[in-house]
Amino acid sequence: MTSIEHRTVQVGRTPDTTATAVTAVAGIEMWERFSFYGMQAILVYFLYHSTELGGLGMDHTTATAVIGAYGAAVYLCTIAGGWISDRFLGAERTLLGGAILLVAGHLTMGLVGGVPGTVTGLALIAVGSGSLKASAVTVLGHCFSGQGGTRRADTGFLVFYLGINIGAFFGPMLTGWLQQHHGFRAGFSAAAVLMVLGLVMYLTLRRRYLATLPDTARRAVLHPGQPADRRSVLIVVPTVTATVIVVTVLAVTGVTGVEALTDGMLIAVVLVAVVTFVSILTAPGVTAAERRNIRAFIPLFIGSSVFWAMLNQNFGVLAVYSDLRLDRTLLGWEMPAAWTQSLNPVFLLIAIPVTGWVWSHRRAARPGASPAHRMSVGVAMAGAGMLVFVPFADGGEASTPLPVLVTAILLITLGEINVGPVGMAAAGDLAPARFATRFSALYFLSMAVGTAAAGVVSGFYSPGDPGAERLYFCGCAAVAVATAVALRRCARKVGP
């Protein structure tokens, strides 16, 4: 989930500069999460609802596959956004460009509609979100660097983190209500308006906070850290742009089926991960000790990928389940199905401070377990969350009580706390000196692999077949538990 996709920043700036920078960057990130998760909350329903109800009329399997492919594309674009920031535009201009693309994507979803509008809008949103996600924390980190501060998780980052989860919570609430009462176009258009508000607020504060930065920090956010030569830019940028356009056109025209795109996305992200691992392992200058660390990260990468395949069911299979199986009636009022996707950020906001307190006291009494050990607990909890649905698999419409879903999401969220921060920290700790940034990107690649896998696996989910539904949840749980056991066996090989 969003709260663990961001790194801790260093602080120590004057109050005025700090407040302005946090307001600008955390503000646009909040609105981006508000619009992004608001749109995504109703996307799967839009895909499979009939055209008479304003949807595209896909079957459930195809709709959940699209969600997986789209989610994986967002994380792949995060890697691309990092390259653009580091080698071409600089972090701040990449952030601004990503925000503009997000506005264009949400407007396309809300105003154009149909398959062309949906595919084009999702492509723009994926590129825009990936670019903004890759650069927001970098900009904020430079704003707070070089002032003698060494503490992590200060007030500025807390505000940044809080804004992320506020957006993730309220986005589905707003668009879910609008979709239920005014249709899908209203929900998508609301996401566009929210992103416009975020962009306007950022532009209002942009000149002020950039002007207050020291020259070193301003140059760092406005210019690429490792500028690519002209030849590389002329090759990479047109190639990536052409690839996005070709894939979009193929999807719009129906030349390439959704299943093929989903499978292709999974193959692509796995290949990118494999190539990244091999290139770092075989690079000159990497020491034997660093190679051992790289190999030690591989089981963590696999465990993280499996976990994100479980969590991202929330936007696909579990979203369908909430619509078709869940009893959402509260005191005679039916809650919008999209609201169930606000459970994860709420649980994160409650659980992370408590978990941090427990971890700090446990470490004081007994040094912490290895990353693989802690991650195994998280993956196992995600599997337990999937098992919660098994006794209710043979039910009909509105047959599953709401507390069942709440319990499942709570277990998966508690698992996230044991996977996300652990995986991100391990990527930083085990990274070879020459490839620190690229190695950290492997964590985001694990999220891409898991998201793509969620889309592929969702093809086996059939809400009209109780036996197949039960087998699906049991199968997901079995994979998670088996992965957790394997991680536990690897725990001794990955240091604390």
N, C-alpha and C positions, 0 to 999 in steps of 0.2 A: 504494500500500500504506500501512498504518497509520503507519509511521515518518515519513512526510512530510505527514501530515495535521495536524501540530501546529506552532505557532509557537514560536520561541525566546523565553525569558522573561528578565527582568532580575532580578538577584540582589543580595544584600547584607544578609541578615537574620542575627540571632544564631543560633548553631549549634543551640540547642534548638528554637527556633521553626521554623527551616528543616527540621530533621530530621523534626519532627512533621508539618509541612505536606506535605513530599514523601512521607512514608510514607503519609499519609491519601489524598492525591489521586492519586499515582502508583500506590498500591496498588489503589484501586478501578478505575483505568483498566486496570491489568494484568489484573485479574479480569474486567473487562468484555470486553477483547480475547480473553482465554482462552475465555470462554463464547461470545462472538459468533462468532469464527472456528471454534471447535469445533463449534458448531451448523451453521454455513454449510458446513463441510467435508463433512458427510454429507447436507446438505439435498437436493442434486440427485439423489443415489442414492435417497433416500427417495421423492422425487417420481416417479421412473420405475421403481423396482423393483415387482414384482408384489405384489398384496395378500397372496398366500401367503407372501411373504418379508417382510411387514410394511410395504410401501410403499403408494403411492397408485395405481400402475399407469398413470401418464401415459406418453405417448410421449416420446422423447428431445427432440424439438423443443419441445414444450410445457414440459417441465421446465426446459430452459435459458432459455426465454423468461421463466418465473417468476423465475429467479435474477436476470435483468437488471432486471425491473420492481421486484423487492424491493430490490436494491442501489440503484437510483435513488431509491426511496422513502426509504431511509436518509439519503441526502444532501439530499433536499428537506426532510426533518425536521430536519436540521442547521440549515438556514436558519430554519425555524420555531422551533427551539430557541433560536437566537440572539435572535430577536424576543421570545420569552417571557422570556428572561434580561434583556435590555436594557430592556424596556418593562413587564414584569408582575411576575415573581417574584424577580428577582435571580439572579446566577450560581450561588450555593451551593445555593439551594433548587431551582433548575432541575436541577442535578447530582443532588441527592438524589431528586427526583421521577423523573428519568430512570432512576436505578438501581432504584427500586421497580417502575417499569413493565417494566424488563428482567427482573426476577425473575418478575413475573406472566406475561410472554410466554414465557419458557423453561419455566415450570411448565405453562402451557397446552399447549405443544408436547409435553412429556413425558407429561402425564397425560390430556389429552383425546383427542388424536390425530384421525385422519380429516381430511377436508377442513375442517370447521368449526374444529377445534382448530388446524390448520396455518395457515389464513388469519388467524384471530384472533390466534394467537401471533405470527406474522410482523408483523402490524400493530402490536402492542404493542412488539415488539422494535425495529421501525423507529423508532417515536416515542421510545422510551426511549433507544436508542443515539444518535439524533440530538440529543436533549436533553443527554445526558451529554457527548457529543463537543463540543458547542458551548460548554459551560461549564467543562470541566475545566481547560483551559489558562488561561482567564480567571481562575478562582479561584487557580490557582498563581501566575499573573503578579501578581495583587494581593498575594498573600502575600509576594512578594519585592520589591515596588516601594517607592520612597520611602526607601531606605536608603543612597543615594549610589552604588549599584553600577551600572556601565554595561556590564559584560562580558556577552556572550551565550554560550549553550551552557555554562553552568557545571555543577558537579557535580550540583546538584539537578535540572536539566533532563536531564542524562545518565542519572540514575536513572529519571526519568520515561520517557524514550525507551527505555531498556533494558527497563523493565517492559512497555511496549507490545509489543515484539518477542518477549519471553519468552512473553507470553500468546498471541501470534499463532503462535508455533512449537509450543508444547505443546498448545494447544487441539485442533488436528486430530489430533495423535498420540494423545491420550486418547480422544476421541470416535470416531476411526476404529477403534481397537482394540476399544472397547466395542461399536460397531455390528457389527463382524465376528464377535464372539464371543457377544454377548448381545442383539443387535437394536437397531433404531433408537430405541425408547423409552428404552433404557438410555443411549444417547448423548445424547439430548435432555435426559433427567433429570439427567445429569452436568453439562451446561451450566447447568441451573437451580441445582444445588448449588454450583457454582463462583461463580455470581453472588451467591448468598446469602452465601457466605463473604466475598466482597468487600464487600457491603453491611454485614455485621456488623462487619468490621474498620473500615470507614469510620465507622460510628456510634460505635464504641468510642473512636476518636480525635477525632471531630468537635468535641465540646465543648472538649477540651483545646487543639486548635490554633486554634480561633476565639477562645478566651479569651486567648491569648497575642498576638493581633494588635493592633496600634495601632488606635485608634478609627477613623481614616480608612480603613484597609484593611478593617476589619470591616464598616463601613457599605457599602463598595464591593462586597463579596461578598454581603452579605445583602439589599441593596436594589437595585432597578433603577436603572440610570444615567440613563435618560430615561423616567420613568414615563409610561405612556399615560393619557390621560384615561379616565374611567369609560365614556363612550360608546364609545370605540374598543375597550376590552376587551370590553364587552357585545356588540359586533358581531363582532370577529375571533375570539375564543375559541369561542363557540358555532358559528360558521360552519365553522371548521377542524375542530372536533370532529365536527360533523354530516357533513362531507365524508368524514372517515376512516371513520365508522360506515357511511355509505351505500355507499362503495366496498367495504368489508369484507363487508357483507350481500350485495351484488351478486355478489361473487366466491364467497362461500359457497354461495349458492343456485344459482349457475351461470347467472344471467340474463345476465351479461356474460362473454364468453369470455376466456380467458387472452390470446389474440392481441390482442384489442381493448384489454385493460387495458395490455398492453405497449406497443402503438402509442400509446395515449393518454398513458402516462407519458412517452414520448419527446417527444411533441408538447408536453406540459405543461412539461417542463423547458426545452425550447428556447424556448417562449414566455416563460417567466419570465426567461431570460437576455436575450432580445431586449428585453423591457420594461425590464429593469434597465439595459441599455446605453443605450437611448433616453432613459429618464428622467434619467439622469446627464448625458448629452450635452446635453440641452435644458434642464437646470436653470439658473435664474438664478444668477449669481455664479460660474459655472465659466468660467475664463479661456480664451483661445484656445490658450495653451500646454497647459493641462490637457486641452482637447478633442483636441489632437494626440496626447497621451499615451494618452487613452482609445482613440482609433482605432488607435494602435500596438499596443494590447493585444489587439485583435480576432484577428489571426492567431495570437497565442500561445494565446488561448482555444480556437480551432479545433484547433490542434496538440495541446493538452492533452486535449481531448475525444477526438480520434482515438487518442491513446496509451492513455487509460483504457479505450477500447473494446477495445484489444488486450489489456491486462493483465487485464481482468475476464473474458476467456475462461478464465482459470485456474479460475474457480469454476463455469463452465458447460461449454463445449465441451471444454476440456482436461481437466476432471474426468471427463467421459464418456469421452474418449479414454484416460485413465489406467485406467479401469475395463474398457474393451472391447478396447483395442489394445495396451496396454503390458505388456511382460513384467516382472512385479514379483517374480519369483522370485530370492531371494538365498540361495545355499547350501542349496537345498531348502526354504526357507521363503518363503511368499508374503506380501509386504508389503501392508498395507491400502491401497487406492487413495487414501483420504483423506490419507494421510501425504504424498503428493506436494505437497499444498498448504502444507506447512511449508518447502518449498524456498525460497520467496521471502523470508520473514523471516530465514532463516539466511544467505542471500546478502547481504541488506541489512546485517546485523550485521557481516559480514566486509568488505564492499565499501565502505561509507560512510567508515570511518576512512582506508582506503587512498586512496579518491578525494579526500577532503579534503586529505590530504597532497600528492597529485599536483597538485591545483588550486592550493594555496598556493604550491608551488614554481614552477608554470608561470606564475602571475601575477607572481611576483618576476622571472622572466626575460622575460616578455612579457605585457603587460596582457591581461585576459581578453576573450573574444569576447562578442558581444551575446547577450542572452537567446534571441533567435530562432535564432541560430546553434547555441547549445548544445542548445536544445530539438530542433532538426532532427536532431541526432546521436542523441538519445534515441529519437525517433519512428522513425528509420531502423533502430535496433537492435531495436526491437520488431517491425518488419516482417521483419528477418532471423530473429528467433526463430520467427515463423510459418512462414517458408520451410523451416526445418529439418525440418518434418513431411512436406513434399511427397514425397520419395523413398519414404516408407513408407505412402503413402495407400492403396495397393492390397493391403495386408497383411490377414491374418485376425486371429483372437483371439490375444493375447499375442505379436504378431509384431514389435512395435517395442521395441528394446532400451532399457533404462532410461536409459542415458547420452544418448539422443536428447532425452528430455523434460528431463533435467537441463541440457543445453546450451541448449535453447530458453528455459527459465525463467531461466537465468543471463543470457542476452542481454537478455531483457525487463527483468530486474531492473537491469542496468547502464543500460538505457534509462531506467528510472524515476528513477535518481539524476540523470540529465541533464534530466529533465522536471519532477518534483515540486518540489524546492527552487527551481529556476529560475522556474517559474510562480508559486509563492507569493511569492518575493522580488519578481518583476516586478509583481505585483498591488499590493504595498505601495509600490514605488518610483514606479509610474505613477499611483497613485490621486490624484484631486483632493482638496484639503484638506477640503472639506465632506462628502465621502462616503468617507472612508478605510475604515470598517468595511464598508459596503455593497459597495464595490468589491472588497475582499479576499474577500468572500463569492462573487464571481464565479469564483474559483478552484475553490471547492467545487461551484459549478454546473457547471463544466466536467467535474468528476468524475461528477456526476449525469447529464449528457448522454452521456458515454462509457459509463457503466454501462447506461443505458437502451438505447443503441445496440447494445451487446453482446448484450442480450436479443433485440432485433429481428433483428439480423444472424444470430444463432444459428439462426433459423428456416430458414436455407439450408443448415445442416449436416445431412448424412445419413450416419451411420456405416455404413449398409448398402449404400451406393453409392460404390465406390472413385473413380469419375470425379467425382462431386459433392463428395466429400471433398477430392480434390486441388484442384478448382476453388475450394473454400471457402478453403483455406489460401493459395492463390495470390492470390485476390481480396483477402484481408485484408492480405497483404504488399504488394500493389500499391497499395492505398489508403494504407498507412503510408508507403511510399517516395515516392509522389506528394506527400503532405502534407509530408514532410521536404524535398523539393526546393522546394516553394512557400515553406516557412519560410526556407530558405536564401536565397531571392531577396528575402525581406522583411527579412533580417538587418540591412541597412543602415538600415532605417527605425526600428529599435528600439534605443535606446541601451544601452550596457553597464551 
